[in-house]
Amino acid sequence: MLRELLFAVLVCASLCSDLAGQNRTERQKNNFFLFSGLISYMTRFSPPKTLPSGSFTPWLIVLLGLVTAIGPLATDMYLPAFPEVERDLGGGPGSAQFTLGAWFFGLAIGQFSQGPLSDRFGRRAPLVIGLAIFAVASAGCAMVQNYHLFCLCRFLGAVGGSASAVIPRAIVRDVATGKKGARIMSQLTLVFGVMPVLAPSLGSIVLKFGNWRWIFWVGALYGVAGIVGILLSLPDTLAPERRIAFSPVRIASRYILILKEPVFFSNALLATFSTFVMFAYLGSAPVLFEQVLHFSAGQFGLFFGVNAAAFILGTQINGRLVHKFAMPFLLEAALLWALGVGVLFVVLALAGIAGEHHPILTCALITSITGALGFIGPNATVMSFYHHGHHAGSASAMLGTMQFSIGSLSSVLVGMLPGGSAIPTAIGMMTGILGMAAADLMRRRAPAIGTEDD
């Protein structure tokens, strides 16, 4: 424990020295000590007593939720600062969008590596090291004066930060399956779904007190806080005897094996297209609400809050109902609801009814679909891991990569459709719903996964 606390202090000291404005030589010296401590931590790491299966306290759920929030916060919190970033770093108009692309590329690469690493070295050490890389890279984003270096720091931060998306889900699978796993996963999915909605507002609040660089200092300090919380209170959940040897050939064969397994693939596609629906909504929301529905800034924020509340309500109701109903039943009931509302949304949008002339109706349709996602994502995620408890990290990494790669295509689809109406939003969300329906047909043909009650 003393060595782990020393490592956390090294991380904090390096960031604080940057914040205090030390010269380059002093910063390099501090970074040397930081990475020396990092290497020492990896090579001398002795895992603490592992957390027994089924032992999951409310505080650990809160901690994993806070860690899971890192990805969505780092993705969307600096969106309000795009004009300032472009002006200060000299990247030119539209260049800030490419920094977001660097972040998503880093997430895709990082998730592929974080999963196998956590299956080999346990959950705790890779998570701490990933957050340390994220914190240092965020500090780099706050200090750089060059656009290309900023993109590099965003990429590195995503590689490290991808641990916050992959490993918490693997931790849940280590200690809880079946209905209990679905309840815990509902909490994490809540964070993953709500944070993209709240993050831009949080970024705007930070900008009221400082410039865009402050947003990345906040991200760096958040990463350090996550490290301290993990070191102080999160035991490893993967016992040494359950760890898998690390080799490129085995990693490739493991991913192929996971993708070929029908229960994982069908449920992972369900969770992926659930993300697609949410991204289609988020990507089209600014144009829809500001240019089509003519919402004021206050009305825009109010609806975002209502929509976030609908998603929260869906995840919380799902977490309670899994004790009374089977997960496939809850998933399909929500999917049928989303399918019916989605068809109605497309028809009304094409008829010109949903849109500028009926803003409340338009918002109600979107909120109804978003609430259903709170049932679909958590249950599909838990069921996808059913046969992969022995390499849950790799399965979680594959799921995360699918979600970000396919989900991000929703913005491309929405951007290709003509604007000026609710049609792009309706078609974008309906495309994701149809993807979920197709994946559910695949899931029905897959072998039954049983009914776990733990």
Helices and strands as residue ranges (DSSP letters): H 2-19, H 24-43, H 58-68, H 70-76, G 79-81, H 82-89, H 95-121, H 124-143, H 147-161, H 163-175, H 178-209, H 213-233, G 240-242, H 248-260, H 262-287, I 288-292, H 297-321, H 327-350, H 359-384, G 389-391, H 392-407, H 409-416, H 423-445
